[in-house]
Amino acid sequence: MKRKLFLVGLVLILSMFLVGCGSGIVTPATDEEKVESVIHDYFLAINDQNWSKAKSYCVSGSDVYYETCLLEDEVNAVYQYASIVNIICFIDISDVSVSGNYASAYCSGTITIIVDGISHNSNYSSGYFYLQKVGNNWKIDSSD
């Protein structure tokens, strides 16, 4: 009997802790965190070749939007002679600065394109991404 009571108590205590944990999803609180999250999610969408999602993180018609379209076209062209195309982006984000509805962040990293298991293109790049607030969302506008 004592063992059952102990187990019930333990389950109740664990349940209280789990309820306090919430959904486990952490939403960015500051504009700086939101800017960093947008850039991070943009490159995750590139990794997944989810082009519509990647473009949704950009200001429509911006330089970065068109660069994303060009990358999509290039990858689609490669699929005409290859069966597997992987894109791997490793990016570091620093020096995030927000001023009103505009922001900038310094990004450095590599983008590697692997075609049928063979690395064909690996580029290191660094520079600033510039973002603007559109409605309540941060969107990537340009880069240098």
C-alpha positions as CSV (number, residue, x, y, z in Angstrom):
1,M,0.0,0.0,0.0
2,K,2.8,2.4,0.9
3,R,4.5,1.6,-2.4
4,K,1.3,2.5,-4.4
5,L,0.9,5.8,-2.5
6,F,4.6,6.6,-3.1
7,L,4.1,6.0,-6.9
8,V,0.9,8.0,-7.0
9,G,2.7,10.9,-5.2
10,L,5.7,10.6,-7.5
11,V,3.4,10.7,-10.6
12,L,1.6,13.8,-9.3
13,I,4.9,15.6,-8.6
14,L,6.2,14.8,-12.0
15,S,3.0,16.0,-13.6
16,M,3.3,19.3,-11.8
17,F,6.8,19.7,-13.2
18,L,5.8,18.8,-16.7
19,V,2.9,21.3,-16.6
20,G,5.3,24.0,-15.6
21,C,7.6,23.2,-18.5
22,G,5.0,24.4,-21.1
23,S,5.1,23.3,-24.7
24,G,8.9,23.3,-24.8
25,I,8.9,25.9,-27.6
26,V,10.9,29.0,-26.8
27,T,9.7,32.1,-28.6
28,P,12.1,34.9,-29.0
29,A,11.4,37.8,-26.6
30,T,13.5,40.7,-27.9
31,D,13.7,42.2,-31.4
32,E,17.4,41.1,-31.5
33,E,16.4,37.5,-30.8
34,K,13.6,37.7,-33.4
35,V,16.1,39.0,-36.0
36,E,18.5,36.2,-35.2
37,S,15.7,33.6,-35.4
38,V,14.6,34.8,-38.8
39,I,18.1,34.5,-40.3
40,H,18.5,31.1,-38.6
41,D,15.1,29.9,-39.9
42,Y,15.9,31.2,-43.4
43,F,19.0,29.1,-43.7
44,L,17.2,26.1,-42.2
45,A,14.6,26.4,-45.0
46,I,17.5,26.6,-47.5
47,N,18.9,23.4,-46.0
48,D,15.5,21.7,-46.4
49,Q,15.1,23.2,-50.0
50,N,11.8,24.6,-48.8
51,W,12.0,27.5,-51.2
52,S,8.6,29.0,-50.5
53,K,9.4,29.1,-46.8
54,A,12.9,30.5,-47.4
55,K,11.4,33.3,-49.5
56,S,8.8,34.0,-46.8
57,Y,11.6,35.2,-44.6
58,C,12.6,37.8,-47.2
59,V,11.1,41.1,-48.3
60,S,9.3,40.3,-51.5
61,G,11.3,41.6,-54.5
62,S,14.4,42.2,-52.4
63,D,17.9,41.3,-53.4
64,V,18.0,38.3,-51.0
65,Y,14.6,37.2,-52.3
66,Y,15.9,37.1,-55.9
67,E,19.2,35.4,-54.8
68,T,17.0,32.7,-53.2
69,C,15.1,32.3,-56.5
70,L,18.3,32.0,-58.4
71,L,19.6,29.3,-56.0
72,E,16.3,27.4,-56.3
73,D,16.6,27.5,-60.2
74,E,20.2,26.3,-60.0
75,V,19.3,23.4,-57.7
76,N,16.3,22.5,-59.9
77,A,18.6,22.5,-62.9
78,V,21.0,20.1,-61.1
79,Y,18.2,17.7,-60.4
80,Q,17.9,17.2,-64.2
81,Y,21.1,15.1,-64.2
82,A,21.4,14.1,-60.5
83,S,19.1,12.2,-58.2
84,I,20.2,13.7,-54.8
85,V,21.1,17.3,-54.1
86,N,21.9,18.3,-50.5
87,I,22.5,21.8,-49.3
88,I,24.3,22.3,-46.0
89,C,24.4,25.8,-44.4
90,F,26.5,26.5,-41.3
91,I,26.0,30.1,-40.2
92,D,27.2,32.1,-37.2
93,I,25.2,35.2,-36.4
94,S,26.6,38.1,-34.3
95,D,26.5,41.9,-33.9
96,V,22.7,42.1,-34.1
97,S,21.6,45.7,-34.0
98,V,18.0,47.0,-34.1
99,S,17.0,50.6,-34.8
100,G,13.2,51.1,-35.0
101,N,11.9,49.0,-38.0
102,Y,15.4,48.2,-39.3
103,A,18.0,45.8,-38.2
104,S,21.3,44.4,-39.2
105,A,23.3,41.2,-38.2
106,Y,26.7,40.1,-39.1
107,C,26.7,36.5,-40.6
108,S,29.5,34.2,-41.5
109,G,29.5,30.6,-42.6
110,T,29.6,28.1,-45.3
111,I,27.1,26.8,-47.8
112,T,28.0,23.4,-49.3
113,I,26.2,21.8,-52.2
114,I,26.6,18.0,-52.5
115,V,25.4,16.3,-55.6
116,D,25.0,12.5,-55.6
117,G,27.3,12.3,-52.6
118,I,30.1,14.5,-54.1
119,S,30.7,18.0,-52.8
120,H,30.6,20.4,-55.8
121,N,30.5,23.7,-54.2
122,S,31.6,24.9,-50.8
123,N,31.7,28.7,-50.2
124,Y,32.7,30.6,-47.1
125,S,31.1,34.0,-46.9
126,S,30.6,36.8,-44.4
127,G,28.9,40.1,-44.3
128,Y,25.8,41.9,-43.0
129,F,22.2,41.0,-43.5
130,Y,19.8,43.9,-43.3
131,L,16.3,43.3,-42.2
132,Q,13.1,45.4,-41.9
133,K,10.0,45.0,-39.9
134,V,7.0,44.2,-42.1
135,G,3.9,44.2,-40.0
136,N,4.9,42.4,-36.9
137,N,7.5,40.2,-38.6
138,W,11.2,40.8,-39.4
139,K,12.1,40.1,-43.0
140,I,15.5,39.9,-44.7
141,D,15.9,42.7,-47.2
142,S,19.5,42.7,-48.4
143,S,23.0,41.6,-47.7
144,D,26.5,42.8,-48.5
